[in-house]
Amino acid sequence: MFKNLSDKLQSTFKEITRRGKLTEADVDAALREVRMALLEADVNFTVVKDFLARVRARAIGVEVSRALNPGQQVIKIVHEELIATLGEPGRLNLAGQPPRVIMLVGLQGAGKTTMAAKLARWLRSQGHKPLLVAGDPYRPAAVDQLKTLGAQIDVPVFSGPGVPADLSAKALAHAREIGYTVVILDTAGRLQIDDMMMSEVFAVKERTSPSEVLLVADSMTGQEAVRIADGFNKKLGLTGLILTKVDGDARGGAAISMRAVTGVPIKFLSTSEKLDGIEAFAPDRLSGRILGMGDVLGLIEKAQAHYDEQEALKAQEKLVSGEFTLEDFRDQMRQIKKMGPLGQVLDMIPGMGNVTAEIDQKELDRSLVRTEAMINSMTPHERRNPQVLNASRKRRVATGSGTTVPEINQLVKQFRDMQKMMKQLGRTKGRGLQDLFRNFR
């Protein structure tokens, strides 16, 4: 989402870090570039103005003039002020007697129904027992969609006839009777804010007394999302925001502007279309990604969520001993793909922003698919002993995977080179992955 903004900010800061001393004119020139980058990213004009005023006041002060590296100190200031603009991380309020109600509101197309399922899955991973409520009787197949998603994550869905307020009240009574700890209401939306929708969701709120009223907003709509959030907040009193489609081509202005304009905290980001594509909003980590600093903690969390520690350690032992096979390589690729698009994963590594900018992400993902297809087209014996791949075997593998013999040759060569490198590395270091898990358990 922040690719263009990130590229422009990093380019600006690269210039000022080359200078041993910064004048006031240097700072103003850099901030002009920052201003243009933020406005092009669709950040609210008032937010940009206030943000730059705070940065300039600090950047021409003592903390920069006395710094050993003034350019890096300016980047540090921008990082800190960007975190302040994004606001404190919002946490779900689930205190009190269960079941607690989380009410999702928003316009049609923002992704409320999918987000309801994502949130249910996330809450269950935190030890809660969620119940989904299909409270949208107007959108065709909305109830069926939620039931399908609920079945995929093994979370029950409450549905039935009646107006949404009555249905929600019945769902809450059912949750108390059965012992669910959290009730997630998927309310009806409209193409735009209107009095009928607001009256309806207000009635749902009155009947269920939700702990959280969360607006699900489409980040692709830019400043319109800010106006929508402001409208819902004035009518309902929002407790938090969820931004969807942040993995798309949105310019990022909504995420930076929404907290500052509405005063409502962002609580979650939807990072992909998959049901595990949700993450708690962390302004410091988001700011780091925007400025190309990566997000090591986020990367570790993704790895821990999708990697089995014992399996990872076994793979490491095979790597350094030279026993790592093409089957193991395929299994590791599958684990990495579970963490999300490879471009997103690489962006979380500090210093990789410039590298990923030069890579065709779609071509990279296609390359992984082709590599897996080549390995799958081999027999178990060939995967474990690629040296047996003669000309006729390679032709068979290429035909079965829809690739070519030169591509098979390249895969085998790269795999052998990796084996040699890892075996050499194992003689000297050999404990990298084990140390990683020990440090962050």
C-alpha angles and dihedrals in degrees: 000000000000098000098116093041091046093049093050095046092048091049091051094048092047088065097051095045089061091064122087092206131028124212125201088255090055090052093048092049091051092047091052088059091047090050092053092046092052094046091048087052087059096249113163111268094231091049090051092049094050093043094052092045090057093045094048093049090056098036095059092042135091097280090067101034092055096041121114089226109026094184093057090046090056090051089051090052092049089049092052094045092047089054089050090051092050088052135219115320110267116230125200114258104227098151122128137041115339141274095061117191124227112191118200117203134174147108125301114277096027092107102254097148095049090044090053089058093044091051091048090052092047093048092050089054086056091057100265128131105226131194120200119215121204099215100160109093094164109059110079112253093000092129092046091048092054092046090052092049091045090053091051092057096033095242119137121242123214115210140152146130126304138070115309095254093054092043092051092050091051090049091052091051090049091050091053091049096049097037105248113163100205131031117200114200117205101199129196120267136198134212087256139003112283137165094251093056093045092049090050097049090043089056089051089051092050093051097046106031094215122212088215133029104190125187113216104210130185108234090202090073093068116194090003087069089057091052091047091051091050091051095050092044093055092049102038109016102242120219096195150351133237118199116208132195094030087146090065134079097285113141093229099238094121094058092050095043106040100075093043094048101039102026087225115128123240107235106176142016124208104222102180143359091260119100091245091053097108131103134179110253113257112179095195092054094044090050089051091054092049091052094045095251093124128223110260095170091052090049091051091049091052091048093049092048094052105026127076107222095216092048090048091052091049089052090050092051090051091049097053093041093051094242094112109126135196087257089058090046091053091049091052091050089053091051091051092049089056088063090066137261109349091234090060091049092050091048088060091062112090112249095014095101094091092044095052090047088065094048125087098232095197091050090049092053090046089051090055090051091050092047091052090047091053092050092046090053091059123087118249088254092054093048091053094040109030090171089078090065102113126174096278093046091050091052089052092049092047091051093047094049099039092243136108135261092247088057090052089050091050092050093050092047093048090048092052091048090051091050091052093046094048093046089052091046090049091061091060110026110004096153103077101113093039091053091048093057093042092053097047103036 
